[in-house]
Amino acid sequence: MEGWQAWDVILRCSGQLRMGGLGIAGLDMEAALKVGEALGYDLHALAELLPSCENGMMEALNRKITKERN
């Protein structure tokens, strides 16, 4: 169940990205955890799972941005 909760939070927070000089720097974790809290999700599980979700999302988005620039 916690995996589905993390996926739900990622989808809900897809617009909550931190930007850096080289592109997308990551997900706003504070916002994501607040969304999870508001939904009554297990915050401990989210704190464990969201960084992995964020890594995968950032790799895919940065790869797409790099490809579009070339």
PyMOL CGO cylinders between C-alpha atoms (Angstrom):
from pymol import cmd
from pymol.cgo import CYLINDER

trace = [
    CYLINDER, 0.00, 0.00, 0.00, 2.83, 2.43, 0.82, 0.3, 1, 1, 1, 1, 1, 1,
    CYLINDER, 2.83, 2.43, 0.82, 4.20, 2.16, -2.71, 0.3, 1, 1, 1, 1, 1, 1,
    CYLINDER, 4.20, 2.16, -2.71, 0.85, 3.24, -4.12, 0.3, 1, 1, 1, 1, 1, 1,
    CYLINDER, 0.85, 3.24, -4.12, 0.75, 6.12, -1.66, 0.3, 1, 1, 1, 1, 1, 1,
    CYLINDER, 0.75, 6.12, -1.66, 4.21, 7.30, -2.76, 0.3, 1, 1, 1, 1, 1, 1,
    CYLINDER, 4.21, 7.30, -2.76, 3.16, 7.04, -6.41, 0.3, 1, 1, 1, 1, 1, 1,
    CYLINDER, 3.16, 7.04, -6.41, -0.01, 9.05, -5.66, 0.3, 1, 1, 1, 1, 1, 1,
    CYLINDER, -0.01, 9.05, -5.66, 2.01, 11.79, -3.95, 0.3, 1, 1, 1, 1, 1, 1,
    CYLINDER, 2.01, 11.79, -3.95, 4.50, 11.93, -6.85, 0.3, 1, 1, 1, 1, 1, 1,
    CYLINDER, 4.50, 11.93, -6.85, 1.67, 12.33, -9.34, 0.3, 1, 1, 1, 1, 1, 1,
    CYLINDER, 1.67, 12.33, -9.34, -0.03, 14.99, -7.24, 0.3, 1, 1, 1, 1, 1, 1,
    CYLINDER, -0.03, 14.99, -7.24, 3.22, 16.92, -6.78, 0.3, 1, 1, 1, 1, 1, 1,
    CYLINDER, 3.22, 16.92, -6.78, 4.59, 16.67, -10.31, 0.3, 1, 1, 1, 1, 1, 1,
    CYLINDER, 4.59, 16.67, -10.31, 4.38, 20.46, -10.57, 0.3, 1, 1, 1, 1, 1, 1,
    CYLINDER, 4.38, 20.46, -10.57, 6.32, 20.96, -7.32, 0.3, 1, 1, 1, 1, 1, 1,
    CYLINDER, 6.32, 20.96, -7.32, 9.81, 20.83, -8.78, 0.3, 1, 1, 1, 1, 1, 1,
    CYLINDER, 9.81, 20.83, -8.78, 12.91, 22.69, -7.65, 0.3, 1, 1, 1, 1, 1, 1,
    CYLINDER, 12.91, 22.69, -7.65, 14.88, 24.25, -10.48, 0.3, 1, 1, 1, 1, 1, 1,
    CYLINDER, 14.88, 24.25, -10.48, 18.64, 24.70, -10.61, 0.3, 1, 1, 1, 1, 1, 1,
    CYLINDER, 18.64, 24.70, -10.61, 21.13, 26.22, -12.98, 0.3, 1, 1, 1, 1, 1, 1,
    CYLINDER, 21.13, 26.22, -12.98, 21.43, 22.99, -14.96, 0.3, 1, 1, 1, 1, 1, 1,
    CYLINDER, 21.43, 22.99, -14.96, 17.75, 22.11, -15.04, 0.3, 1, 1, 1, 1, 1, 1,
    CYLINDER, 17.75, 22.11, -15.04, 15.44, 20.30, -12.67, 0.3, 1, 1, 1, 1, 1, 1,
    CYLINDER, 15.44, 20.30, -12.67, 17.08, 19.83, -9.28, 0.3, 1, 1, 1, 1, 1, 1,
    CYLINDER, 17.08, 19.83, -9.28, 14.44, 17.69, -7.60, 0.3, 1, 1, 1, 1, 1, 1,
    CYLINDER, 14.44, 17.69, -7.60, 11.05, 17.42, -6.02, 0.3, 1, 1, 1, 1, 1, 1,
    CYLINDER, 11.05, 17.42, -6.02, 9.99, 19.80, -3.27, 0.3, 1, 1, 1, 1, 1, 1,
    CYLINDER, 9.99, 19.80, -3.27, 10.03, 17.15, -0.54, 0.3, 1, 1, 1, 1, 1, 1,
    CYLINDER, 10.03, 17.15, -0.54, 8.48, 19.43, 2.06, 0.3, 1, 1, 1, 1, 1, 1,
    CYLINDER, 8.48, 19.43, 2.06, 5.47, 19.98, -0.18, 0.3, 1, 1, 1, 1, 1, 1,
    CYLINDER, 5.47, 19.98, -0.18, 5.27, 16.26, -1.02, 0.3, 1, 1, 1, 1, 1, 1,
    CYLINDER, 5.27, 16.26, -1.02, 5.31, 15.23, 2.63, 0.3, 1, 1, 1, 1, 1, 1,
    CYLINDER, 5.31, 15.23, 2.63, 2.65, 17.82, 3.45, 0.3, 1, 1, 1, 1, 1, 1,
    CYLINDER, 2.65, 17.82, 3.45, 0.44, 16.39, 0.72, 0.3, 1, 1, 1, 1, 1, 1,
    CYLINDER, 0.44, 16.39, 0.72, 1.01, 12.90, 2.10, 0.3, 1, 1, 1, 1, 1, 1,
    CYLINDER, 1.01, 12.90, 2.10, 0.20, 14.09, 5.60, 0.3, 1, 1, 1, 1, 1, 1,
    CYLINDER, 0.20, 14.09, 5.60, -3.01, 15.78, 4.41, 0.3, 1, 1, 1, 1, 1, 1,
    CYLINDER, -3.01, 15.78, 4.41, -4.04, 12.52, 2.74, 0.3, 1, 1, 1, 1, 1, 1,
    CYLINDER, -4.04, 12.52, 2.74, -3.35, 10.53, 5.91, 0.3, 1, 1, 1, 1, 1, 1,
    CYLINDER, -3.35, 10.53, 5.91, -0.51, 8.53, 4.35, 0.3, 1, 1, 1, 1, 1, 1,
    CYLINDER, -0.51, 8.53, 4.35, 2.32, 6.89, 6.29, 0.3, 1, 1, 1, 1, 1, 1,
    CYLINDER, 2.32, 6.89, 6.29, 4.94, 9.66, 6.44, 0.3, 1, 1, 1, 1, 1, 1,
    CYLINDER, 4.94, 9.66, 6.44, 7.73, 7.31, 7.49, 0.3, 1, 1, 1, 1, 1, 1,
    CYLINDER, 7.73, 7.31, 7.49, 7.13, 5.16, 4.40, 0.3, 1, 1, 1, 1, 1, 1,
    CYLINDER, 7.13, 5.16, 4.40, 6.92, 8.26, 2.20, 0.3, 1, 1, 1, 1, 1, 1,
    CYLINDER, 6.92, 8.26, 2.20, 10.22, 9.54, 3.60, 0.3, 1, 1, 1, 1, 1, 1,
    CYLINDER, 10.22, 9.54, 3.60, 11.79, 6.21, 2.63, 0.3, 1, 1, 1, 1, 1, 1,
    CYLINDER, 11.79, 6.21, 2.63, 10.19, 5.86, -0.82, 0.3, 1, 1, 1, 1, 1, 1,
    CYLINDER, 10.19, 5.86, -0.82, 9.94, 9.39, -2.24, 0.3, 1, 1, 1, 1, 1, 1,
    CYLINDER, 9.94, 9.39, -2.24, 13.70, 9.91, -2.72, 0.3, 1, 1, 1, 1, 1, 1,
    CYLINDER, 13.70, 9.91, -2.72, 13.86, 6.86, -5.01, 0.3, 1, 1, 1, 1, 1, 1,
    CYLINDER, 13.86, 6.86, -5.01, 10.82, 8.09, -6.92, 0.3, 1, 1, 1, 1, 1, 1,
    CYLINDER, 10.82, 8.09, -6.92, 12.44, 11.51, -7.18, 0.3, 1, 1, 1, 1, 1, 1,
    CYLINDER, 12.44, 11.51, -7.18, 15.69, 10.04, -8.53, 0.3, 1, 1, 1, 1, 1, 1,
    CYLINDER, 15.69, 10.04, -8.53, 13.91, 8.14, -11.28, 0.3, 1, 1, 1, 1, 1, 1,
    CYLINDER, 13.91, 8.14, -11.28, 11.78, 11.12, -12.20, 0.3, 1, 1, 1, 1, 1, 1,
    CYLINDER, 11.78, 11.12, -12.20, 14.77, 13.47, -12.31, 0.3, 1, 1, 1, 1, 1, 1,
    CYLINDER, 14.77, 13.47, -12.31, 16.83, 11.11, -14.45, 0.3, 1, 1, 1, 1, 1, 1,
    CYLINDER, 16.83, 11.11, -14.45, 14.01, 10.79, -16.98, 0.3, 1, 1, 1, 1, 1, 1,
    CYLINDER, 14.01, 10.79, -16.98, 13.22, 14.52, -17.08, 0.3, 1, 1, 1, 1, 1, 1,
    CYLINDER, 13.22, 14.52, -17.08, 16.85, 15.61, -17.34, 0.3, 1, 1, 1, 1, 1, 1,
    CYLINDER, 16.85, 15.61, -17.34, 17.47, 13.00, -20.07, 0.3, 1, 1, 1, 1, 1, 1,
    CYLINDER, 17.47, 13.00, -20.07, 14.49, 14.38, -22.00, 0.3, 1, 1, 1, 1, 1, 1,
    CYLINDER, 14.49, 14.38, -22.00, 15.68, 17.99, -21.58, 0.3, 1, 1, 1, 1, 1, 1,
    CYLINDER, 15.68, 17.99, -21.58, 19.20, 17.07, -22.71, 0.3, 1, 1, 1, 1, 1, 1,
    CYLINDER, 19.20, 17.07, -22.71, 17.84, 15.21, -25.74, 0.3, 1, 1, 1, 1, 1, 1,
    CYLINDER, 17.84, 15.21, -25.74, 15.64, 18.18, -26.72, 0.3, 1, 1, 1, 1, 1, 1,
    CYLINDER, 15.64, 18.18, -26.72, 18.63, 20.56, -26.49, 0.3, 1, 1, 1, 1, 1, 1,
    CYLINDER, 18.63, 20.56, -26.49, 20.70, 18.46, -28.89, 0.3, 1, 1, 1, 1, 1, 1,
]
cmd.load_cgo(trace, "trace")
